[in-house]
Amino acid sequence: MAHEMMAEAKTAVQPQIVIVTGYSGAGKSTVLRALEDVGFFCVDNLPIALLDSFFQLVHQSKINGQRLALGIDIRGGLAIEDFIRDVRNRFAHGAMNAPKIFFLRSSPAVLLKRFQETRRKHPLADAIDMPSAIQQEQDLLQPLMSIADLVLDTDQLNIHQLRSFVRSAFSPGGEQRMVVSLVSFGFKYGAPLESNFLYDVRSLPNPYFVPALKHLRGIDSEVAQYLFAQPDVIEYWDKLVDFVCYSIKKSHAEGRFFMNIAIGCTGGKHRSVAFVQKLAQEQLPNVQFIVEHRDINRDSYNNKQEAKEVVL
């Protein structure tokens, strides 16, 4: 009997657990409702103190293949250091698959506008004003964002687009899709901290020094045509796309379904943008790309709102 129980435990499919967290107002409730639509059992606003008990109950109940989503935010008494230690170490013994962290963020300006439009109160705005509360929460959650499996910026997504993205990425019909976040950036503004892979294209020919291309951006066809006609660029691209595809395949096989890839040039306007745009057009099975051009509108574009795009 004992041998039969051990054999059953070995063949059981471990439950899939997704922790949905991030900034207040960034869309966590929308994501949880969309996950419910595709078959997840969702628990919102679970206090960190109850997290360990919850995981023990899931393990002891021997749930086979259940998909679970937990919504956790600053209201739960978020002890960042303890939570990070739990996520990194508690599941190292193989009792359960480690939960995946899905972190939602938005810029302070967008969050402030959302709170003003909905007349909601920020959970930290008891003794301080709204902008200060937003900044305080972002500072508190920075360590958690740095270890997240997927960081999604929702500035340019309305509710319907966000729900569509979640349903597509976590659809139960067949093999789970790999969500790959592609970020172009400028090294002069710092590299994205949440990146799993980071590539430097500063050694490639720079369209900035071509008068006809200087004031264009990597999303313009003229820039892409110039770059991908250069032998050095073609060689770099061939090696990059081979390694990226290999990394995505290996990560998916290991049960990792989120990946953040950053490609940087000097200012984040030409080379890195063109590479991200081209990479997002690769047709890979069960892969969904999210594209963010973090620094494309800096400096000469008067610091307009960052350009972001979802490729579905």
C-alpha positions as CSV (number, residue, x, y, z in Angstrom):
1,M,0.0,0.0,0.0
2,A,2.8,2.4,0.9
3,H,4.6,1.6,-2.4
4,E,1.4,2.4,-4.3
5,M,1.0,5.7,-2.5
6,M,4.6,6.6,-3.3
7,A,4.1,5.7,-7.0
8,E,1.0,7.8,-7.1
9,A,2.9,10.8,-5.6
10,K,5.6,10.5,-8.2
11,T,3.2,10.4,-11.1
12,A,1.0,13.3,-9.8
13,V,1.1,16.5,-11.7
14,Q,2.2,19.3,-9.3
15,P,-0.2,22.2,-9.1
16,Q,0.7,25.4,-11.0
17,I,0.8,28.5,-8.8
18,V,1.0,32.0,-10.1
19,I,1.4,34.9,-7.6
20,V,-0.1,38.1,-9.0
21,T,1.4,41.2,-7.4
22,G,2.6,44.7,-8.2
23,Y,1.6,48.3,-7.8
24,S,-1.9,49.3,-6.5
25,G,-3.9,50.4,-9.6
26,A,-1.7,48.6,-12.1
27,G,-4.4,45.9,-12.9
28,K,-4.0,43.0,-10.4
29,S,-7.7,42.6,-10.0
30,T,-8.3,42.5,-13.7
31,V,-5.6,39.9,-14.1
32,L,-7.1,37.7,-11.4
33,R,-10.5,37.8,-13.0
34,A,-9.0,36.9,-16.4
35,L,-7.2,34.0,-14.8
36,E,-10.5,32.8,-13.3
37,D,-11.9,32.8,-16.8
38,V,-9.3,30.3,-18.0
39,G,-9.7,27.9,-15.1
40,F,-7.5,29.2,-12.2
41,F,-8.7,29.1,-8.7
42,C,-8.0,32.6,-7.4
43,V,-7.4,34.0,-3.9
44,D,-7.1,37.7,-3.6
45,N,-5.3,39.8,-1.0
46,L,-3.9,36.9,1.0
47,P,-1.8,38.1,3.9
48,I,1.9,37.1,3.8
49,A,1.5,35.5,7.2
50,L,-0.9,33.0,5.8
51,L,1.1,32.2,2.7
52,D,3.0,29.3,4.3
53,S,-0.2,27.7,5.6
54,F,-1.8,28.0,2.3
55,F,1.0,26.2,0.5
56,Q,1.0,23.5,3.1
57,L,-2.7,23.0,2.6
58,V,-2.3,22.8,-1.1
59,H,0.5,20.2,-0.8
60,Q,-1.4,18.1,1.9
61,S,-4.6,18.1,-0.1
62,K,-2.7,16.4,-3.0
63,I,-4.3,18.6,-5.6
64,N,-3.3,17.1,-9.0
65,G,-2.7,19.6,-11.7
66,Q,-4.8,22.4,-10.2
67,R,-4.0,25.9,-11.4
68,L,-3.9,28.4,-8.6
69,A,-3.5,32.2,-8.6
70,L,-2.8,34.3,-5.5
71,G,-3.3,38.1,-5.4
72,I,-0.8,39.7,-3.0
73,D,-0.3,43.4,-2.5
74,I,0.8,46.0,0.0
75,R,-2.5,45.6,2.0
76,G,-1.4,42.1,3.0
77,G,1.3,43.4,5.3
78,L,4.0,42.7,2.8
79,A,7.2,41.7,4.6
80,I,9.5,41.9,1.5
81,E,12.6,40.2,2.9
82,D,10.7,37.3,4.4
83,F,8.6,36.8,1.2
84,I,11.7,36.8,-1.1
85,R,13.4,34.3,1.2
86,D,10.3,32.0,1.1
87,V,10.0,32.2,-2.7
88,R,13.7,31.5,-3.3
89,N,14.2,28.8,-0.6
90,R,11.0,27.2,0.6
91,F,10.5,25.2,-2.7
92,A,14.1,24.1,-3.2
93,H,13.3,20.7,-1.5
94,G,11.0,19.6,-4.3
95,A,7.8,19.3,-2.3
96,M,6.1,21.6,-4.7
97,N,6.8,23.5,-7.9
98,A,8.0,27.0,-7.0
99,P,5.3,29.7,-7.7
100,K,5.8,32.0,-10.6
101,I,5.6,35.7,-9.8
102,F,3.7,38.0,-12.2
103,F,4.4,41.6,-11.3
104,L,2.3,44.5,-12.7
105,R,3.7,48.0,-12.8
106,S,2.7,51.4,-14.2
107,S,4.3,54.8,-14.2
108,P,3.4,57.2,-11.3
109,A,1.6,59.6,-13.6
110,V,-0.6,56.9,-15.0
111,L,-1.4,55.5,-11.5
112,L,-2.2,58.9,-10.2
113,K,-4.6,59.5,-13.1
114,R,-6.3,56.1,-12.5
115,F,-6.8,56.8,-8.8
116,Q,-8.2,60.2,-9.5
117,E,-10.6,58.9,-12.2
118,T,-11.9,56.1,-10.1
119,R,-11.9,58.1,-6.8
120,R,-10.3,55.2,-5.1
121,K,-8.0,55.6,-2.1
122,H,-4.4,54.3,-2.3
123,P,-3.8,51.8,0.5
124,L,-0.8,53.8,1.8
125,A,-2.5,57.3,1.5
126,D,-3.6,57.5,5.2
127,A,-1.1,60.1,6.5
128,I,0.5,61.2,3.2
129,D,-0.7,62.5,-0.2
130,M,-1.3,60.3,-3.2
131,P,1.9,60.9,-5.1
132,S,4.0,60.2,-2.0
133,A,2.0,57.0,-1.4
134,I,2.6,55.8,-4.9
135,Q,6.3,56.4,-4.6
136,Q,6.5,54.8,-1.2
137,E,4.8,51.6,-2.5
138,Q,7.1,51.4,-5.5
139,D,10.2,51.7,-3.2
140,L,8.8,49.0,-0.9
141,L,8.0,46.6,-3.8
142,Q,11.3,47.1,-5.8
143,P,13.0,44.0,-4.2
144,L,9.9,41.9,-5.2
145,M,9.9,43.2,-8.8
146,S,13.6,42.4,-9.1
147,I,12.9,38.6,-8.6
148,A,9.6,38.4,-10.6
149,D,9.3,35.9,-13.5
150,L,7.3,38.4,-15.5
151,V,7.1,42.2,-15.2
152,L,4.3,43.7,-17.3
153,D,3.9,47.5,-17.7
154,T,0.2,48.3,-18.1
155,D,0.5,52.0,-19.0
156,Q,-0.7,51.4,-22.6
157,L,-3.2,48.6,-21.9
158,N,-6.9,49.1,-21.2
159,I,-8.9,46.6,-19.2
160,H,-10.0,44.7,-22.3
161,Q,-6.4,44.4,-23.7
162,L,-5.0,43.3,-20.4
163,R,-7.7,40.6,-20.0
164,S,-7.1,39.4,-23.6
165,F,-3.4,39.2,-22.9
166,V,-3.9,37.0,-19.8
167,R,-6.4,34.7,-21.5
168,S,-4.0,34.2,-24.4
169,A,-0.9,33.7,-22.3
170,F,-2.6,31.2,-19.8
171,S,-5.1,29.5,-22.1
172,P,-5.7,25.9,-20.9
173,G,-6.2,24.6,-24.4
174,G,-3.0,22.7,-24.8
175,E,0.6,23.5,-23.9
176,Q,1.0,26.7,-21.9
177,R,2.4,29.6,-23.8
178,M,5.8,31.2,-23.1
179,V,5.5,34.9,-22.3
180,V,8.6,36.8,-23.4
181,S,9.0,40.4,-22.6
182,L,11.3,42.3,-25.0
183,V,12.7,45.6,-23.8
184,S,14.8,48.1,-25.8
185,F,16.7,50.6,-23.7
186,G,19.6,53.0,-23.6
187,F,22.6,52.2,-21.5
188,K,23.0,55.9,-20.7
189,Y,19.8,55.6,-18.6
190,G,20.7,52.3,-17.0
191,A,19.9,48.7,-17.7
192,P,16.6,47.1,-16.7
193,L,17.1,45.3,-13.4
194,E,14.5,42.6,-14.1
195,S,16.2,41.2,-17.2
196,N,16.9,37.5,-17.5
197,F,19.0,38.1,-20.6
198,L,20.7,41.3,-21.7
199,Y,22.3,42.0,-25.0
200,D,24.5,45.0,-26.0
201,V,24.3,46.2,-29.6
202,R,26.5,49.3,-29.1
203,S,29.3,47.8,-31.2
204,L,27.0,47.9,-34.3
205,P,26.8,50.8,-36.9
206,N,24.9,53.7,-35.3
207,P,22.1,55.3,-37.4
208,Y,22.5,58.4,-35.2
209,F,25.6,59.4,-37.2
210,V,23.7,59.2,-40.5
211,P,22.1,62.6,-41.1
212,A,19.1,61.3,-42.8
213,L,18.4,58.8,-40.0
214,K,19.5,60.8,-36.9
215,H,16.0,62.1,-36.0
216,L,14.2,58.8,-36.9
217,R,13.7,55.9,-34.6
218,G,14.1,52.1,-34.7
219,I,10.4,51.7,-35.4
220,D,10.9,53.5,-38.7
221,S,11.5,51.3,-41.8
222,E,14.4,53.5,-43.0
223,V,16.4,52.7,-39.9
224,A,15.7,49.0,-40.0
225,Q,16.6,48.9,-43.7
226,Y,19.9,50.7,-43.1
227,L,20.8,48.4,-40.1
228,F,20.0,45.1,-41.6
229,A,21.9,45.8,-44.8
230,Q,25.1,46.0,-42.7
231,P,27.2,42.8,-42.6
232,D,28.1,43.3,-39.0
233,V,24.4,43.7,-38.1
234,I,23.4,40.6,-40.1
235,E,26.1,38.5,-38.4
236,Y,25.1,39.7,-34.9
237,W,21.4,39.1,-35.7
238,D,21.9,35.6,-36.8
239,K,23.8,34.7,-33.6
240,L,21.3,36.5,-31.4
241,V,18.2,35.0,-32.8
242,D,19.7,31.5,-32.6
243,F,20.6,31.9,-29.0
244,V,17.3,33.6,-28.0
245,C,15.3,30.8,-29.6
246,Y,17.4,28.2,-27.9
247,S,17.0,29.9,-24.5
248,I,13.3,30.2,-24.9
249,K,13.0,26.5,-25.8
250,K,15.1,25.4,-22.8
251,S,13.3,27.6,-20.4
252,H,9.9,26.3,-21.5
253,A,11.1,22.7,-21.2
254,E,12.1,23.4,-17.6
255,G,8.7,24.7,-16.8
256,R,9.5,28.4,-16.9
257,F,6.9,30.3,-18.8
258,F,8.1,33.9,-18.3
259,M,11.3,35.5,-19.6
260,N,12.5,39.1,-19.8
261,I,15.0,39.9,-22.6
262,A,16.6,43.4,-22.8
263,I,18.5,44.7,-25.8
264,G,20.4,48.0,-25.3
265,C,22.2,50.6,-27.4
266,T,23.6,54.0,-26.3
267,G,20.4,56.0,-26.3
268,G,17.7,53.4,-26.8
269,K,16.2,55.0,-29.9
270,H,17.7,53.2,-33.0
271,R,19.6,49.9,-32.8
272,S,18.0,48.3,-29.8
273,V,14.5,49.3,-30.9
274,A,15.0,47.9,-34.4
275,F,16.4,44.6,-33.0
276,V,13.4,44.3,-30.6
277,Q,10.9,45.0,-33.3
278,K,12.5,42.4,-35.6
279,L,12.8,39.8,-32.8
280,A,9.1,40.2,-31.9
281,Q,8.1,39.2,-35.4
282,E,9.8,35.7,-35.1
283,Q,7.2,33.0,-35.3
284,L,7.8,30.6,-32.4
285,P,5.3,28.0,-31.3
286,N,3.6,28.7,-28.0
287,V,5.4,32.0,-27.5
288,Q,3.8,35.4,-26.9
289,F,6.0,38.5,-27.1
290,I,5.4,41.7,-25.2
291,V,7.4,44.7,-26.6
292,E,8.4,47.8,-24.6
293,H,10.7,50.6,-26.0
294,R,11.6,52.1,-22.7
295,D,13.7,55.0,-23.8
296,I,12.6,55.7,-27.3
297,N,11.0,59.1,-26.5
298,R,13.7,60.4,-24.2
299,D,15.6,63.7,-24.7
300,S,14.9,65.0,-28.2
301,Y,11.2,63.9,-27.9
302,N,10.7,66.1,-24.7
303,N,10.4,63.1,-22.4
304,K,7.0,62.1,-23.8
305,Q,5.3,59.0,-22.3
306,E,7.3,55.9,-23.0
307,A,6.2,54.0,-26.2
308,K,5.0,50.5,-25.5
309,E,3.3,48.0,-27.6
310,V,1.9,44.5,-27.1
311,V,2.4,42.0,-29.9
312,L,-0.3,39.5,-29.8
